[in-house]
Amino acid sequence: MNLFYQFQHNLLPRWTYTTPQFINDMMNTGVGTTLYKAAKNFYEKNNTELPYKEEEFKGYTARIDDDTFLVVMRFPKPEETPLCFASFIFADIKTNEKAYYTVEKGKDPFDGRDMQFLCTWDKNASHRNYGSVCPDEHPLNDIFLTRYFYARFRGLKDVRTPEEPVEGNENTRIYKCPVCGHEIIYDHLNINEGDSFLLICERCAVIYKLKYQNGEYLMENNVNKEPAKAES
C-alpha cells in the first residue's frame, strides 16, 4: 500500500480523533512544518525516504465561529488516486467533537477525466464519499470547501456538491439564493414550525441560516453579498 495513502487516510484521521497534541502542534508550530515532520518520521519508520519537500506541505488554521476551529492541510500534488489534494479538520472546543474531511484525486468512470471527490473519515475509520466535482467546471477554492465541510460538520440539511442532480418532489421546497439567484432544492418533510436549519448555495458557496416560522422561511444570519471567487 502506498505509504502516503496510509499517512493521509489512516494516520491523519486517527490522530485527528485521538491525539489532541497533533492539532495543537499544527496551531502552534505551523501546519506545513508539522505535516512535513510527521510524514518524514512516518517514512523513516518504514525505512523509506520521503519523496516530497517541506515547501510542498502547506496549510493554515482559523476560527470559524465561537466554538469551531479549522485546520486546512494542503499536500503535494497527488500523482495517483485516491491521494488527497487537501484535508480539512473541524474541532468543536466545547463538545470536543471533531471531523476529518478530504479532497481526493479521482477519475470519471465513464470518460476518464480528472475528478475531485469530497469525502470524510469518521472516528470509527469508516470512509464516506459525498460525490465528485470536475475541477474544470467547478473550481474548489478554500472558501467553497470550508463552507461546504463546515455545513457537513454542523449538520446542514440536504447538502449537495455542484454536479449532483437536484430534482424536486412533493417533499421538497425551493429557496432562491439572494446572492446569485440559484434555486436551492431541499427536503422540507421533517422541518417543523420554529425549526432553524442551514442551507448552502452550491453555486456561490454562501451558507444561510433559516427559520421556519408562520409558514415562511426567514433568514437569521447576515451574509456577504459577494459570491465566493475561485482561486487563480
N, CA and C of each residue as an Amber inpcrd file, in Angstrom:
protein
   696
   0.8470000  -1.2060000   0.0000000   0.0000000   0.0000000   0.0000000
   0.8770000   1.2480000   0.0000000   0.5040000   2.2360000  -0.7760000
   1.2390000   3.4860000  -0.8480000   1.3750000   4.1040000   0.5460000
   2.6190000   4.4300000   0.9390000   2.8390000   4.9880000   2.2730000
   2.1220000   6.3160000   2.4540000   2.0810000   7.1200000   1.3980000
   1.4370000   8.4240000   1.5520000  -0.0770000   8.2610000   1.6830000
  -0.6320000   7.2100000   1.0590000  -2.0500000   6.9050000   1.2790000
  -2.2750000   6.5810000   2.7550000  -1.4290000   5.7450000   3.3190000
  -1.5730000   5.4070000   4.7350000  -1.4850000   6.6530000   5.6070000
  -0.5660000   7.5430000   5.2550000  -0.3980000   8.7720000   6.0300000
  -1.6610000   9.6330000   5.9820000  -2.2160000   9.8390000   4.7750000
  -3.3710000  10.7180000   4.6090000  -4.6810000  10.0930000   5.0780000
  -4.8460000   8.7970000   4.8230000  -6.1420000   8.1520000   5.0410000
  -6.2280000   7.3200000   6.3170000  -5.0960000   7.0250000   6.9230000
  -5.1080000   6.2410000   8.1600000  -4.5740000   7.0300000   9.3530000
  -3.3240000   7.5100000   9.2270000  -2.7020000   8.1870000  10.3650000
  -3.3640000   9.5210000  10.6960000  -3.5230000  10.3900000   9.6950000
  -4.0580000  11.7260000   9.9820000  -5.4680000  11.6950000  10.5730000
  -6.3970000  10.9030000  10.0290000  -7.6990000  10.8560000  10.6900000
  -7.6360000  10.2610000  12.0940000  -6.7700000   9.2550000  12.2940000
  -6.6650000   8.6830000  13.6350000  -6.1270000   9.7070000  14.6210000
  -5.0990000  10.4520000  14.2030000  -4.5740000  11.4990000  15.0780000
  -5.6140000  12.5890000  15.3260000  -6.4130000  12.8910000  14.3240000
  -7.4600000  13.9100000  14.4880000  -8.3740000  13.5680000  15.6490000
  -8.7890000  12.3030000  15.7210000  -9.7820000  11.9050000  16.7170000
  -9.1840000  11.4780000  18.0500000  -7.8960000  11.1080000  18.0750000
  -7.3520000  10.5230000  19.3020000  -6.1390000  11.2500000  19.8710000
  -5.5360000  12.1780000  19.1060000  -4.2920000  12.8100000  19.5590000
  -4.4210000  14.3320000  19.5300000  -4.9240000  14.9380000  20.6020000
  -5.0770000  16.3990000  20.6290000  -3.7760000  17.1490000  20.3880000
  -2.6480000  16.5540000  20.7900000  -1.3660000  17.2330000  20.6460000
  -1.0340000  17.4950000  19.1870000  -1.5000000  16.6070000  18.2880000
  -1.2260000  16.7890000  16.8680000  -1.8620000  18.0810000  16.3570000
  -3.1090000  18.3230000  16.7150000  -3.7790000  19.5570000  16.3030000
  -3.1260000  20.7530000  16.9720000  -2.7730000  20.6120000  18.2470000
  -2.0950000  21.7080000  18.9540000  -0.7650000  22.0620000  18.2820000
  -0.0330000  21.0460000  17.8290000   1.2440000  21.2990000  17.1630000
   1.0440000  22.0930000  15.8770000   0.0120000  21.7610000  15.1170000
  -0.2460000  22.4900000  13.8750000  -0.6180000  23.9380000  14.1650000
  -1.3640000  24.1660000  15.2360000  -1.7620000  25.5240000  15.5770000
  -0.5880000  26.3310000  16.1040000   0.3280000  25.6720000  16.8260000
   1.4280000  26.3910000  17.4670000   2.6840000  26.4560000  16.6020000
   2.9710000  25.3940000  15.8660000   4.2070000  25.3060000  15.0930000
   4.0060000  25.6550000  13.6280000   2.7950000  25.4730000  13.1450000
   2.5060000  25.6890000  11.7370000   2.0740000  24.3930000  11.0860000
   1.0930000  24.4760000  10.1950000   0.5320000  23.2800000   9.5840000
   1.5520000  22.5980000   8.6810000   2.1570000  23.3630000   7.7680000
   3.0950000  22.7720000   6.8220000   4.2700000  22.0990000   7.4980000
   4.8690000  22.7880000   8.4680000   6.0250000  22.2390000   9.1760000
   5.6560000  20.9720000   9.9350000   4.5200000  20.9880000  10.6270000
   4.0850000  19.8190000  11.3990000   3.7990000  18.6310000  10.4900000
   3.1300000  18.8750000   9.3650000   2.8210000  17.7930000   8.4320000
   4.0950000  17.1880000   7.8590000   5.0150000  18.0390000   7.4550000
   6.2550000  17.5510000   6.8590000   7.0340000  16.6830000   7.8550000
   7.1740000  17.1540000   9.0780000   7.9180000  16.3960000  10.0820000
   7.2320000  15.0670000  10.3900000   5.8910000  15.0910000  10.4640000
   5.1540000  13.8570000  10.7440000   5.2990000  12.8590000   9.5990000
   5.2010000  13.3490000   8.3630000   5.3390000  12.4710000   7.2060000
   6.7590000  11.9150000   7.1140000   7.7380000  12.7610000   7.3280000
   9.1470000  12.3320000   7.2630000   9.4290000  11.2600000   8.3040000
   8.9150000  11.4550000   9.5060000   9.1150000  10.4840000  10.5720000
   8.4310000   9.1630000  10.2430000   7.2320000   9.2320000   9.6580000
   6.4960000   8.0280000   9.2820000   7.2520000   7.2390000   8.2160000
   7.7900000   7.9240000   7.2200000   8.5530000   7.2530000   6.1710000
   9.8320000   6.6360000   6.7290000  10.5070000   7.3500000   7.6360000
  11.7450000   6.8340000   8.2160000  11.4850000   5.5650000   9.0260000
  10.3380000   5.5110000   9.7040000   9.9970000   4.3090000  10.4650000
   9.7600000   3.1200000   9.5360000   9.4060000   3.4280000   8.2810000
   9.2060000   2.3710000   7.3000000  10.4240000   2.2050000   6.3810000
  11.5630000   2.7400000   6.8600000  12.8360000   2.5970000   6.1400000
  12.7610000   3.0980000   4.7010000  12.0570000   4.2100000   4.5280000
  11.8830000   4.7960000   3.2020000  12.1060000   6.2980000   3.2840000
  12.6360000   6.8770000   2.2260000  12.8610000   8.3240000   2.1870000
  11.6060000   9.0310000   1.6810000  11.2040000  10.0710000   2.3730000
  10.0480000  10.8510000   1.9500000  10.3450000  11.5220000   0.6130000
   9.5060000  11.3160000  -0.4240000   9.8100000  11.8530000  -1.7540000
   9.3560000  13.2980000  -1.9650000   8.9230000  13.9600000  -0.9130000
   8.4140000  15.3200000  -1.0420000   9.2590000  16.3000000  -0.2320000
   9.2430000  17.5500000  -0.6560000   9.9830000  18.5960000   0.0350000
   9.0830000  19.3060000   1.0340000   9.6930000  19.9580000   2.0070000
   8.9230000  20.6160000   3.0570000   8.0100000  21.7020000   2.4960000
   8.4870000  22.4210000   1.4760000   7.6740000  23.5110000   0.9330000
   6.4260000  23.0260000   0.1960000   6.3310000  21.7190000  -0.0480000
   5.1430000  21.1720000  -0.7030000   4.0040000  20.9300000   0.2860000
   4.2930000  21.0390000   1.5770000   3.2710000  20.8860000   2.6100000
   2.8700000  22.2840000   3.0820000   1.5960000  22.5900000   2.9790000
   1.1180000  23.9250000   3.3340000  -0.1710000  23.8130000   4.1320000
  -0.6390000  24.9480000   4.6170000  -1.9130000  24.9510000   5.3340000
  -2.0110000  26.1170000   6.2920000  -3.1160000  26.1550000   6.9950000
  -3.3480000  27.2350000   7.9550000  -4.4360000  26.8080000   8.9340000
  -4.5760000  27.5740000   9.9980000  -5.6400000  27.3520000  10.9780000
  -6.5010000  28.6020000  11.0470000  -7.7430000  28.4310000  11.4770000
  -8.6670000  29.5610000  11.5680000  -9.7610000  29.2260000  12.5710000
 -10.3630000  30.2790000  13.1080000 -11.5300000  30.1010000  13.9720000
 -12.7650000  30.4640000  13.1530000 -13.6720000  29.4850000  12.9880000
 -14.8360000  29.6640000  12.1200000 -15.9790000  30.3620000  12.8440000
 -16.2200000  29.9700000  14.0890000 -17.2190000  30.6360000  14.9210000
 -16.7380000  30.5530000  16.3700000 -17.5900000  30.8950000  17.3210000
 -17.1590000  30.9250000  18.7180000 -16.6570000  29.5760000  19.2090000
 -17.1760000  28.4840000  18.6360000 -16.8570000  27.1600000  19.1450000
 -16.0270000  26.3040000  18.1900000 -15.8050000  26.7600000  16.9660000
 -15.2470000  25.8820000  15.9380000 -13.8930000  26.3570000  15.4300000
 -12.9130000  25.4490000  15.5170000 -11.5970000  25.6910000  14.9250000
 -11.4500000  24.8590000  13.6570000 -10.7110000  25.3990000  12.7080000
 -10.4610000  24.7450000  11.4340000  -8.9670000  24.6080000  11.2000000
  -8.5600000  23.4560000  10.6880000  -7.1930000  23.2470000  10.2140000
  -7.2800000  22.8100000   8.7530000  -6.6500000  23.5590000   7.8610000
  -6.6060000  23.2130000   6.4380000  -5.2080000  22.6920000   6.1230000
  -5.1340000  21.4900000   5.5780000  -3.8620000  20.8610000   5.2280000
  -3.7810000  20.7030000   3.7190000  -2.7700000  21.2910000   3.1070000
  -2.5440000  21.1800000   1.6670000  -1.3220000  20.2920000   1.4220000
  -1.5200000  19.2570000   0.6110000  -0.4760000  18.2630000   0.3770000
   0.1950000  18.4590000  -0.9800000   1.3430000  17.7780000  -1.1960000
   1.9300000  17.7620000  -2.5410000   0.9050000  17.2660000  -3.5530000
   0.9790000  17.7540000  -4.7860000   0.0180000  17.3720000  -5.8150000
  -0.0250000  15.8600000  -5.9620000  -1.2140000  15.2540000  -5.8230000
  -1.2950000  13.7890000  -5.8720000  -1.0150000  13.2340000  -7.2640000
  -0.1520000  12.2230000  -7.3080000   0.1900000  11.6080000  -8.5900000
  -0.8110000  10.5330000  -8.9830000  -1.5020000   9.9600000  -8.0050000
  -2.3940000   8.8450000  -8.2840000  -3.6180000   8.9130000  -7.3880000
  -4.6200000   8.1270000  -7.7190000  -5.8330000   8.0450000  -6.9170000
  -5.6470000   6.9740000  -5.8300000  -6.2670000   7.1870000  -4.6530000
  -7.0550000   8.3330000  -4.2300000  -6.2970000   9.2460000  -3.2690000
  -5.0650000   9.6050000  -3.6230000  -4.3290000  10.5340000  -2.7670000
  -5.0470000  11.8800000  -2.7080000  -4.7320000  12.6530000  -1.6790000
  -5.5020000  13.8630000  -1.3880000  -4.8040000  15.1370000  -1.8660000
  -5.6100000  16.0570000  -2.3660000  -5.1520000  17.4180000  -2.5890000
  -5.0750000  18.1600000  -1.2570000  -6.0510000  17.8910000  -0.4040000
  -6.1500000  18.6220000   0.8620000  -6.9960000  17.8340000   1.8480000
  -6.8350000  18.1720000   3.1170000  -7.7040000  17.6610000   4.1750000
  -8.1220000  18.8310000   5.0590000  -9.3180000  18.7230000   5.6290000
  -9.8750000  19.7630000   6.4860000 -10.2900000  19.1310000   7.8090000
  -9.7740000  19.6790000   8.9040000 -10.1670000  19.2230000  10.2330000
 -11.0170000  20.3070000  10.8870000 -12.1750000  19.9220000  11.4040000
 -13.0140000  20.8180000  12.1900000 -13.0650000  20.2840000  13.6200000
 -12.9720000  21.1800000  14.6010000 -12.9890000  20.7790000  16.0040000
 -13.8660000  21.7370000  16.7990000 -14.8060000  21.1730000  17.5570000
 -15.6590000  21.9590000  18.4510000 -14.9910000  21.9970000  19.8160000
 -14.6180000  23.1880000  20.2860000 -13.8510000  23.2940000  21.5200000
 -14.7000000  23.0590000  22.7630000 -16.0280000  23.1430000  22.6250000
 -16.9000000  22.9040000  23.7730000 -17.2300000  21.4290000  23.9270000
 -17.5840000  20.7760000  22.8310000 -18.0050000  19.3720000  22.8930000
 -16.8690000  18.3930000  22.5820000 -15.7490000  18.9130000  22.0760000
 -14.6110000  18.0980000  21.6340000 -14.9600000  17.2420000  20.4140000
 -16.0500000  17.5450000  19.7620000 -16.3880000  16.8420000  18.5300000
 -15.4150000  17.2530000  17.4280000 -14.9980000  16.2910000  16.6100000
 -14.0600000  16.5610000  15.5240000 -14.5320000  15.8670000  14.2620000
 -14.0140000  16.3440000  13.1300000 -14.3100000  15.7100000  11.8470000
 -13.1210000  15.9030000  10.9130000 -12.8630000  14.8900000  10.0860000
 -11.7460000  14.8970000   9.1480000 -12.3030000  14.6930000   7.7440000
 -12.1220000  15.6960000   6.8870000 -12.6360000  15.6520000   5.5190000
 -11.4660000  15.6730000   4.5340000 -11.6970000  15.0850000   3.3590000
 -10.6450000  15.0170000   2.3460000 -11.1530000  15.4720000   0.9860000
 -10.2370000  16.0170000   0.1900000 -10.4790000  16.2930000  -1.2320000
  -9.5370000  15.3710000  -1.9850000 -10.0820000  14.3350000  -2.6200000
  -9.2840000  13.2410000  -3.1550000  -9.2400000  13.2540000  -4.6880000
  -8.1270000  12.8350000  -5.2240000  -7.9590000  12.7060000  -6.6710000
  -8.7080000  11.4710000  -7.1550000  -9.4430000  11.6300000  -8.2650000
 -10.1760000  10.5080000  -8.8290000 -10.3630000  10.6600000 -10.3210000
 -11.0130000   9.6720000 -10.9180000 -11.2800000   9.6650000 -12.3460000
 -12.7630000   9.3990000 -12.5930000 -13.3110000  10.0710000 -13.6080000
 -14.6720000   9.7840000 -14.0290000 -14.6990000   8.3730000 -14.6280000
 -15.5710000   7.4840000 -14.1320000 -15.5690000   6.1030000 -14.6300000
 -16.0070000   5.9770000 -16.0840000 -16.6400000   7.0150000 -16.6360000
 -17.1570000   6.9250000 -17.9990000 -16.1860000   7.4760000 -19.0410000
 -15.5980000   8.6500000 -18.7520000 -14.7220000   9.2370000 -19.7710000
 -13.2780000   9.4160000 -19.2970000 -12.9910000   9.0310000 -18.0580000
 -11.6210000   9.0620000 -17.5620000 -11.0830000  10.4300000 -17.2160000
 -11.9030000  11.4840000 -17.2550000 -11.3920000  12.8180000 -16.9340000
 -11.1030000  12.9320000 -15.4390000 -10.2210000  13.8560000 -15.0940000
  -9.8550000  14.0660000 -13.6990000 -11.0370000  14.5970000 -12.9060000
 -11.2080000  14.0650000 -11.7050000 -12.2730000  14.4990000 -10.8190000
 -11.6960000  14.7090000  -9.4210000 -12.4200000  15.4610000  -8.6190000
 -12.0750000  15.6180000  -7.2110000 -13.2650000  15.1220000  -6.3910000
 -12.9750000  14.2580000  -5.4260000 -14.0230000  13.6660000  -4.6020000
 -13.9880000  14.2770000  -3.2040000 -15.1390000  14.6650000  -2.7050000
 -15.2650000  15.2350000  -1.3650000 -15.6940000  14.1130000  -0.4220000
 -14.8510000  13.8100000   0.5590000 -15.0520000  12.6180000   1.3790000
 -14.7950000  12.9220000   2.8550000 -15.0290000  11.9110000   3.6760000
 -14.7360000  12.0320000   5.0990000 -14.3190000  10.6830000   5.6600000
 -13.4740000  10.7220000   6.6910000 -13.1700000   9.5630000   7.5310000
 -13.7050000   9.8750000   8.9230000 -14.5530000   8.9970000   9.4770000
 -15.0870000   9.2680000  10.8090000 -14.2270000   8.6130000  11.8760000
 -14.6190000   8.7820000  13.1260000 -13.8070000   8.2860000  14.2460000
 -13.7560000   6.7670000  14.3200000 -14.6670000   6.0930000  13.5910000
 -14.6670000   4.6350000  13.5480000 -13.9140000   4.0980000  12.3320000
 -13.1560000   4.9720000  11.6720000 -12.3610000   4.6140000  10.4910000
 -13.2380000   4.1950000   9.3200000 -14.4390000   4.7420000   9.2580000
 -15.3240000   4.4980000   8.1180000 -15.2080000   5.6520000   7.1360000
 -15.1350000   5.3120000   5.8610000 -14.9620000   6.3010000   4.8010000
 -16.3000000   6.5340000   4.1080000 -16.5890000   7.8120000   3.8160000
 -17.8170000   8.1520000   3.0950000 -17.4870000   9.1280000   1.9760000
 -18.0430000   8.8680000   0.8070000 -17.8330000   9.7140000  -0.3620000
 -19.1010000  10.5260000  -0.6010000 -18.9810000  11.8630000  -0.5640000
 -20.1390000  12.7260000  -0.7680000 -20.4250000  12.9870000  -2.2500000
 -19.4840000  12.6840000  -3.1000000 -19.6970000  12.9160000  -4.5250000
 -18.4900000  13.5750000  -5.1710000 -18.5320000  13.6480000  -6.4950000
 -17.3890000  14.1490000  -7.2540000 -17.7020000  15.4840000  -7.9150000
 -16.6460000  16.2150000  -8.1800000 -16.7420000  17.5140000  -8.8400000
 -15.6560000  17.5800000  -9.9010000 -15.9920000  18.0620000 -11.0860000
 -14.9920000  18.2690000 -12.1200000 -14.2970000  19.6010000 -11.8530000
 -12.9930000  19.6200000 -11.5910000 -12.3010000  20.8710000 -11.2450000
 -12.3120000  21.8900000 -12.3750000 -12.4600000  21.4400000 -13.6250000
 -12.5040000  22.3850000 -14.7410000 -13.8210000  23.1490000 -14.7780000
 -14.8870000  22.5220000 -14.2990000 -16.2050000  23.1560000 -14.3320000
 -16.5440000  23.8620000 -13.0250000 -16.0490000  23.3280000 -11.9060000
 -16.3590000  23.9010000 -10.5960000 -15.0870000  23.9620000  -9.7550000
 -14.2480000  24.9890000  -9.9320000 -13.0200000  25.1010000  -9.1370000
 -13.3360000  25.1150000  -7.6400000 -12.6430000  24.2710000  -6.8950000
 -12.9060000  24.1510000  -5.4670000 -11.8880000  24.9630000  -4.6910000
 -12.1770000  26.2250000  -4.4720000 -11.2530000  27.0450000  -3.6940000
 -11.5180000  26.8460000  -2.2040000 -10.6590000  27.4200000  -1.3710000
 -10.7720000  27.2050000   0.0650000 -12.0610000  27.7690000   0.6420000
 -12.5850000  28.8370000   0.0560000 -13.8340000  29.4050000   0.5610000
 -14.9670000  28.4030000   0.3980000 -15.0930000  27.8460000  -0.7970000
 -16.1600000  26.8810000  -1.0270000 -15.9900000  25.6570000  -0.1370000
 -14.7690000  25.0970000  -0.1090000 -14.5410000  23.8720000   0.6430000
 -14.7770000  24.0670000   2.1390000 -14.3070000  25.1930000   2.6790000
 -14.5190000  25.4570000   4.0970000 -16.0000000  25.5350000   4.4120000
 -16.7560000  26.2450000   3.6010000 -18.1920000  26.3660000   3.8460000
 -18.9050000  25.0370000   3.6590000 -18.4820000  24.2940000   2.6340000
 -19.1210000  23.0130000   2.3560000 -18.9050000  22.0340000   3.5080000
 -17.6530000  21.8720000   3.9390000 -17.3730000  20.9290000   5.0140000
 -17.8930000  21.4300000   6.3570000 -17.8610000  22.7360000   6.5750000
 -18.4460000  23.2870000   7.8030000 -19.9320000  22.9640000   7.8700000
 -20.5980000  23.0670000   6.7390000 -22.0180000  22.7320000   6.6910000
 -22.2300000  21.2580000   7.0250000 -21.3720000  20.3970000   6.5210000
 -21.4510000  18.9770000   6.8730000 -21.2290000  18.7890000   8.3720000
 -20.2130000  19.4480000   8.8950000 -19.8550000  19.3040000  10.3030000
 -20.9970000  19.7360000  11.2180000 -21.7010000  20.7760000  10.8250000
 -22.7810000  21.3210000  11.6500000 -24.1600000  20.7780000  11.2890000
 -24.2030000  19.7440000  10.4560000 -25.4800000  19.0990000  10.1860000
 -26.3640000  19.8250000   9.2150000 -25.7560000  20.4410000   8.2140000
 -26.5410000  21.1170000   7.1890000 -27.4740000  20.1350000   6.5030000
 -28.7180000  20.5200000   6.3150000 -29.6940000  19.6510000   5.6650000
 -29.4740000  19.6170000   4.1570000 -29.4690000  18.4160000   3.5980000
 -29.5280000  18.2160000   2.1540000 -28.4140000  18.9490000   1.4020000
 -27.1790000  18.7370000   1.8310000 -26.0480000  19.3680000   1.1500000
 -25.7600000  18.6360000  -0.1480000 -25.4720000  19.3890000  -1.1960000
 -25.1120000  18.7750000  -2.4720000 -23.8400000  19.4180000  -3.0070000
 -23.0430000  18.6290000  -3.7150000 -21.9320000  19.1920000  -4.4600000
 -22.4910000  19.7090000  -5.7780000 -21.7740000  20.5760000  -6.4890000
 -22.3450000  21.2280000  -7.6700000 -22.8330000  20.2850000  -8.7660000
 -22.2360000  19.1010000  -8.9070000 -22.6300000  18.2360000 -10.0070000
 -23.7300000  17.2470000  -9.6450000 -24.1430000  17.1970000  -8.3780000
 -25.1980000  16.2680000  -8.0180000 -26.5290000  16.7400000  -8.5840000
 -27.3540000  15.8200000  -9.0690000 -28.6430000  16.2240000  -9.6330000
 -29.5740000  16.7620000  -8.5540000 -30.3440000  17.7520000  -8.8870000
 -31.3340000  18.3020000  -7.9610000 -32.6990000  18.2160000  -8.6250000
 -33.5580000  17.3830000  -8.0810000 -34.8950000  17.2170000  -8.6200000
 -35.8980000  17.3970000  -7.4890000 -36.8700000  18.2440000  -7.7100000
 -37.8790000  18.4820000  -6.7040000 -38.9420000  17.3930000  -6.6990000
 -39.6280000  17.2550000  -5.5650000 -40.7850000  16.3610000  -5.4530000
 -41.7220000  16.9240000  -4.3960000 -42.7110000  16.1260000  -3.9940000
 -43.7140000  16.6390000  -3.0660000 -43.1530000  16.9150000  -1.6760000
 -41.9480000  16.4090000  -1.3760000 -41.3550000  16.6060000  -0.0540000
 -40.3110000  17.7170000  -0.0340000 -40.1120000  18.4010000  -1.1600000
 -39.0640000  19.4100000  -1.2250000 -39.6380000  20.8100000  -1.3720000
 -38.8020000  21.7810000  -1.0390000 -39.1090000  23.1860000  -1.2410000
 -37.9280000  23.8340000  -1.9660000 -38.1290000  25.0500000  -2.4450000
 -37.0780000  25.7900000  -3.1380000 -36.8120000  27.0970000  -2.4000000
 -35.5240000  27.3690000  -2.1350000 -35.1150000  28.6550000  -1.5770000
 -34.2130000  29.3220000  -2.5940000 -34.5640000  30.5130000  -3.0310000
 -33.7830000  31.2110000  -4.0420000 -32.6740000  32.0060000  -3.3800000
 -31.4330000  31.7000000  -3.7640000 -30.2690000  32.3540000  -3.1660000
 -30.3120000  33.8560000  -3.4410000 -30.3110000  34.6940000  -2.4010000
 -30.3380000  36.1480000  -2.6060000 -29.0780000  36.6990000  -3.2650000
 -27.9640000  35.9400000  -3.2230000 -26.7120000  36.4280000  -3.7930000
 -26.6470000  36.1970000  -5.2870000 -26.8760000  34.9280000  -5.7100000
 -26.6930000  34.6070000  -7.1290000 -27.9790000  34.1970000  -7.8330000
 -29.0670000  34.0340000  -7.0720000 -30.3400000  33.6770000  -7.6870000
 -30.5450000  32.1950000  -7.9110000 -29.5490000  31.3750000  -7.5480000
 -29.6830000  29.9260000  -7.7560000 -30.8000000  29.3650000  -6.8750000
 -31.5700000  28.4330000  -7.4130000 -32.6500000  27.7980000  -6.6660000
 -32.1080000  26.5820000  -5.9070000 -32.1580000  26.6660000  -4.5800000
 -31.6650000  25.5940000  -3.7190000 -32.8400000  24.6850000  -3.3670000
 -32.7810000  23.4410000  -3.8140000 -33.8340000  22.4780000  -3.5190000
 -33.4540000  21.7020000  -2.2610000 -34.3620000  21.6050000  -1.2980000
 -34.0460000  20.9360000  -0.0470000 -35.2690000  20.1730000   0.4570000
 -35.0010000  19.2170000   1.3400000 -36.0580000  18.3800000   1.9000000
 -36.8130000  19.1550000   2.9730000 -38.1050000  19.3240000   2.7590000
 -38.9430000  20.0880000   3.6850000 -39.7000000  19.1740000   4.6480000
 -39.7180000  17.8750000   4.3730000 -40.6250000  16.9640000   5.0560000
 -40.4850000  16.9840000   6.5690000 -39.2320000  17.0510000   7.0760000
 -39.0030000  16.9400000   8.5170000 -38.7310000  18.2870000   9.1880000
 -39.0450000  19.3830000   8.5180000 -38.8780000  20.7100000   9.1020000
 -40.2000000  21.1530000   9.7090000 -40.1680000  21.4530000  10.9960000
 -41.3820000  21.8100000  11.7210000 -41.3900000  23.2770000  12.0990000
 -42.5410000  23.7830000  12.4740000 -42.7060000  25.1700000  12.8930000
 -41.6980000  25.5030000  13.9940000 -40.9480000  26.5950000  13.7820000
 -39.9590000  27.0420000  14.7510000 -38.5710000  26.4580000  14.5570000
 -38.4140000  25.5060000  13.6410000 -37.1040000  24.8970000  13.4080000
 -36.1570000  25.8740000  12.7130000 -34.8800000  25.8530000  13.1280000
 -33.8210000  26.5770000  12.4250000 -32.9050000  25.5580000  11.7730000
 -32.3940000  25.8760000  10.6030000 -31.5270000  24.9470000   9.8940000
 -30.6530000  25.7260000   8.9310000 -29.6990000  25.0270000   8.3150000
 -28.7500000  25.6420000   7.3990000 -28.9580000  25.1300000   5.9850000
 -28.7630000  26.0130000   5.0240000 -28.7380000  25.6480000   3.6110000
 -27.4930000  26.2550000   2.9860000 -26.9150000  25.5560000   2.0140000
 -25.7630000  26.0900000   1.2930000 -26.1200000  26.2480000  -0.1740000
 -25.7130000  27.3690000  -0.7600000 -25.8510000  27.5420000  -2.2050000
 -24.6100000  26.9330000  -2.8440000 -24.8070000  25.8540000  -3.5990000
 -23.6520000  25.1680000  -4.1790000 -23.0520000  25.9050000  -5.3530000
 -23.6440000  27.0210000  -5.7530000 -23.0740000  27.8000000  -6.8490000
 -22.1410000  28.8950000  -6.3450000 -22.5030000  29.5630000  -5.2490000
 -21.6340000  30.6410000  -4.7540000 -21.1210000  30.3780000  -3.3450000
 -21.4590000  29.2050000  -2.7760000 -20.9030000  28.7340000  -1.5030000
 -21.2970000  29.5900000  -0.3080000 -22.4460000  30.2470000  -0.3670000
 -22.9440000  31.0180000   0.7690000 -23.8480000  30.1240000   1.6120000
 -23.6730000  30.1990000   2.9350000 -24.4980000  29.4290000   3.8510000
 -25.5800000  30.3360000   4.4400000 -26.8010000  29.8290000   4.4540000
 -27.9240000  30.5560000   5.0260000 -28.4680000  29.8120000   6.2350000
 -28.7220000  30.5740000   7.2980000 -29.4280000  30.0170000   8.4440000
 -30.8740000  30.4950000   8.3590000 -31.7860000  29.5440000   8.2040000
 -33.1950000  29.8620000   8.0200000 -34.0160000  29.3640000   9.2070000
 -35.1260000  30.0460000   9.4560000 -36.0700000  29.6130000  10.4830000
 -37.4530000  29.5250000   9.8680000 -38.0980000  28.3780000  10.0820000
 -39.4450000  28.1610000   9.5520000 -40.4440000  28.6810000  10.5790000
 -41.0970000  29.7690000  10.2300000 -41.9880000  30.4300000  11.1790000
 -43.2090000  30.9680000  10.4650000 -44.3800000  30.6110000  10.9690000
 -45.6630000  31.0450000  10.3930000 -45.7530000  30.7230000   8.8990000
 -45.2270000  29.5480000   8.5490000 -45.3230000  29.0980000   7.1670000
 -44.3280000  29.7370000   6.2220000 -43.3810000  30.5290000   6.7500000
 -42.3820000  31.1770000   5.9120000 -40.9720000  30.8440000   6.3980000
 -40.0000000  31.0080000   5.4910000 -38.6010000  30.7810000   5.8270000
 -37.9080000  32.1270000   5.9740000 -37.4850000  32.4310000   7.1980000
 -36.8550000  33.7040000   7.4990000 -35.3500000  33.5090000   7.6480000
 -34.5450000  34.3510000   6.9910000 -33.0900000  34.2590000   7.0870000
 -32.6340000  34.9170000   8.3870000 -31.8610000  34.1610000   9.1950000
 -31.4390000  34.6420000  10.5130000 -30.0190000  35.1920000  10.5290000
 -29.1980000  34.8450000   9.5490000 -27.8020000  35.2840000   9.5710000
 -27.5400000  36.3690000   8.5450000 -26.4750000  37.1240000   8.7710000
 -26.0330000  38.1160000   7.7940000 -25.0320000  37.4500000   6.8540000
 -25.1830000  37.6700000   5.5620000 -24.2840000  37.0410000   4.5980000
 -23.5950000  38.1000000   3.7680000 -22.4040000  37.7220000   3.3020000
 -21.6630000  38.5770000   2.3740000 -22.3200000  38.4960000   1.0060000
 -22.7230000  39.6160000   0.4710000 -23.4360000  39.6160000  -0.7950000
 -22.5420000  39.3840000  -1.9980000 -21.2210000  39.2550000  -1.7840000
 -20.3140000  38.9770000  -2.8660000 -20.1050000  37.4700000  -2.9640000
 -20.3640000  36.8330000  -4.1030000 -20.1360000  35.4040000  -4.2380000
 -18.6600000  35.0490000  -4.0670000 -18.4050000  33.8290000  -3.5870000
 -17.0310000  33.3550000  -3.4740000 -16.4040000  33.1830000  -4.8320000
 -15.1550000  33.5880000  -4.9830000 -14.4670000  33.5060000  -6.2640000
 -13.4090000  32.3970000  -6.2220000 -13.2420000  31.7450000  -7.3220000
 -12.2470000  30.6760000  -7.4020000 -10.8480000  31.2630000  -7.3810000
  -9.9290000  30.4890000  -6.7960000  -8.5380000  30.9270000  -6.7660000
  -7.9200000  30.7730000  -8.1550000  -7.0390000  31.6650000  -8.5160000
  -6.3720000  31.5570000  -9.8160000  -5.2370000  30.5560000  -9.7430000
